[in-house]
Amino acid sequence: MEATRGVMIYAEQNGGKVHPVSYELLGKGREIADRLGVELSAVLVGHNLDAEAQELIFHGADTVYLFDHEALATFDIMNYRRNIVDLACETMPDIILLGATPIGRSLGPRLAAALNTGLTADCTSLEVDDEGELVQIRPAFSGNILAHIKTNTRPQMATVRYKIMQALPRDCDHQGKVVHREPVLEDPLAVLSRVPCNRQDIRGVSEAEIVVCGGRGLKKPEDLKLLQDLADELGGVVGCSKPLVDEGWMDKDHLVGFSGSTVRPRVYFAVGVSGSSQHLIGMRNAGTIVAINRDPEAMIFEVADYAIVGDLYDLVPRLTSVLRKQRTRDQMEGSVCT
Ligand SMILES: Cc1cc2nc3c(=O)[nH]c(=O)nc-3n(C[C@H](O)[C@H](O)[C@H](O)COP(=O)(O)OP(=O)(O)OC[C@H]3O[C@@H](n4cnc5c(N)ncnc54)[C@H](O)[C@@H]3O)c2cc1C
């Protein structure tokens, strides 16, 4: 096995701001790089990102490779892939980590294919063994076991779930360098095929501070409006369990759990959700969990901070109405925080 040449993370940005998963990757990347005695680098692609590049250094990067061009301002799979692959071929990192976000899940496999290596998707933990190899840990077999995976090709690549790793505290004294790289742009057809980056869609439920998640307790797709009204009142977003995606009521960006996103909002409402192991794995670390279910034995109550037994069709509109009245009262008293 060749000597290790460093750890590289892909620093995702949306709309000119680094996605917080990138700081989490730097936190874990720093730990791994220090253990192996190698450099930690970040690759940042976009436009007008000098300040963000510096932030990456404050969060642990030794080197930031910055590709800056207006044509790269939004995620463009062809040009992003092309430039990162060229960089990886030149710097030859031993480990490359990406966030398991919609962008990371799109970019990661394409990078791995171009670099002729493997990729472990959706890791929930990473370790380094006594031989200095990366052990990539993720749930397998419907979440019933934790698989420990090693890659015998290089670089070792993994996407890592958002809100699992810890970011380092911002350290303004941490020194590093920003290396400006001249981007190579693919032909104009590639630019025309740019994936539209609707910030809201890309961010999905993972980013939300409040998630109102609906399950099969809902009888028909129109009833999702009840959850949307509650989410709107709280400034949150609607998530769902898998049956709602399978039925085509919501798209997969909203799915919480093993097959979808891991979320760690401040408040998580589970409405008509039974609490299967595959669902719990995606939300059990939420700050406060409020569960509404008419079955007092529902498994979701085992992880709930507030367990409300009752009919969602009665409780959700009442809760929304109470919150709306409260907000109106606050506004009239001028005490609402906007
Ligand atoms: C490989 C694999 C991957 C999977 N990945 C995921 C995943 O990522 N995310 C996920 O969610 N699931 C996943 N699943 C599916 C999972 O096993 C469950 O089937 C699913 O989570 C159940 O969804 P649910 O809780 O909405 O539905 P149910 O289990 O049917 O629960 C519905 C709940 O609603 C309650 N209810 C009914 N009517 C009302 C009412 N009027 N008021 C209040 N409560 C009511 C019921 O008491 C019940 O508890 C996966 C399964 C497999 C095999």
PDBQT file of the ligand as one rigid body, heavy atoms in Angstrom, charges set to zero:
ROOT
HETATM    1  C1  LIG A 401     -35.217  -1.259   3.114  1.00  0.00    +0.000 C 
HETATM    2  C2  LIG A 401     -36.269  -0.386   3.743  1.00  0.00    +0.000 A 
HETATM    3  C3  LIG A 401     -36.023   0.951   3.873  1.00  0.00    +0.000 A 
HETATM    4  C4  LIG A 401     -36.970   1.790   4.452  1.00  0.00    +0.000 A 
HETATM    5  N1  LIG A 401     -36.698   3.110   4.593  1.00  0.00    +0.000 NA
HETATM    6  C5  LIG A 401     -37.597   3.903   5.205  1.00  0.00    +0.000 A 
HETATM    7  C6  LIG A 401     -37.336   5.283   5.420  1.00  0.00    +0.000 A 
HETATM    8  O1  LIG A 401     -36.303   5.819   5.053  1.00  0.00    +0.000 OA
HETATM    9  N2  LIG A 401     -38.260   6.032   6.058  1.00  0.00    +0.000 N 
HETATM   10  C7  LIG A 401     -39.455   5.493   6.484  1.00  0.00    +0.000 A 
HETATM   11  O2  LIG A 401     -40.267   6.234   7.056  1.00  0.00    +0.000 OA
HETATM   12  N3  LIG A 401     -39.729   4.196   6.274  1.00  0.00    +0.000 NA
HETATM   13  C8  LIG A 401     -38.850   3.398   5.655  1.00  0.00    +0.000 A 
HETATM   14  N4  LIG A 401     -39.152   2.106   5.420  1.00  0.00    +0.000 N 
HETATM   15  C9  LIG A 401     -40.528   1.634   5.687  1.00  0.00    +0.000 C 
HETATM   16  C10 LIG A 401     -40.771   1.292   7.151  1.00  0.00    +0.000 C 
HETATM   17  O3  LIG A 401     -40.428  -0.054   7.386  1.00  0.00    +0.000 OA
HETATM   18  C11 LIG A 401     -42.247   1.504   7.529  1.00  0.00    +0.000 C 
HETATM   19  O4  LIG A 401     -43.044   0.712   6.673  1.00  0.00    +0.000 OA
HETATM   20  C12 LIG A 401     -42.682   2.945   7.427  1.00  0.00    +0.000 C 
HETATM   21  O5  LIG A 401     -41.823   3.777   8.140  1.00  0.00    +0.000 OA
HETATM   22  C13 LIG A 401     -44.093   3.072   8.006  1.00  0.00    +0.000 C 
HETATM   23  O6  LIG A 401     -44.541   4.356   7.726  1.00  0.00    +0.000 OA
HETATM   24  P1  LIG A 401     -45.681   4.994   8.630  1.00  0.00    +0.000 P 
HETATM   25  O7  LIG A 401     -45.250   5.076  10.040  1.00  0.00    +0.000 OA
HETATM   26  O8  LIG A 401     -46.084   6.268   7.972  1.00  0.00    +0.000 OA
HETATM   27  O9  LIG A 401     -46.906   3.996   8.415  1.00  0.00    +0.000 OA
HETATM   28  P2  LIG A 401     -47.536   2.937   9.417  1.00  0.00    +0.000 P 
HETATM   29  O10 LIG A 401     -46.522   2.040   9.991  1.00  0.00    +0.000 OA
HETATM   30  O11 LIG A 401     -48.681   2.327   8.679  1.00  0.00    +0.000 OA
HETATM   31  O12 LIG A 401     -48.105   3.823  10.617  1.00  0.00    +0.000 OA
HETATM   32  C14 LIG A 401     -49.183   4.693  10.506  1.00  0.00    +0.000 C 
HETATM   33  C15 LIG A 401     -49.460   5.214  11.910  1.00  0.00    +0.000 C 
HETATM   34  O13 LIG A 401     -50.501   6.182  11.839  1.00  0.00    +0.000 OA
HETATM   35  C16 LIG A 401     -51.338   6.014  12.974  1.00  0.00    +0.000 C 
HETATM   36  N5  LIG A 401     -52.630   6.576  12.609  1.00  0.00    +0.000 N 
HETATM   37  C17 LIG A 401     -53.507   6.106  11.702  1.00  0.00    +0.000 A 
HETATM   38  N6  LIG A 401     -54.558   6.947  11.605  1.00  0.00    +0.000 NA
HETATM   39  C18 LIG A 401     -54.338   7.969  12.484  1.00  0.00    +0.000 A 
HETATM   40  C19 LIG A 401     -55.068   9.124  12.833  1.00  0.00    +0.000 A 
HETATM   41  N7  LIG A 401     -56.235   9.452  12.250  1.00  0.00    +0.000 N 
HETATM   42  N8  LIG A 401     -54.556   9.957  13.770  1.00  0.00    +0.000 NA
HETATM   43  C20 LIG A 401     -53.357   9.678  14.391  1.00  0.00    +0.000 A 
HETATM   44  N9  LIG A 401     -52.624   8.561  14.068  1.00  0.00    +0.000 NA
HETATM   45  C21 LIG A 401     -53.113   7.730  13.130  1.00  0.00    +0.000 A 
HETATM   46  C22 LIG A 401     -51.362   4.529  13.230  1.00  0.00    +0.000 C 
HETATM   47  O14 LIG A 401     -51.692   4.238  14.582  1.00  0.00    +0.000 OA
HETATM   48  C23 LIG A 401     -49.932   4.119  12.883  1.00  0.00    +0.000 C 
HETATM   49  O15 LIG A 401     -49.098   4.131  14.038  1.00  0.00    +0.000 OA
HETATM   50  C24 LIG A 401     -38.208   1.246   4.871  1.00  0.00    +0.000 A 
HETATM   51  C25 LIG A 401     -38.442  -0.117   4.740  1.00  0.00    +0.000 A 
HETATM   52  C26 LIG A 401     -37.490  -0.925   4.188  1.00  0.00    +0.000 A 
HETATM   53  C27 LIG A 401     -37.761  -2.406   4.068  1.00  0.00    +0.000 C 
ENDROOT
TORSDOF 0
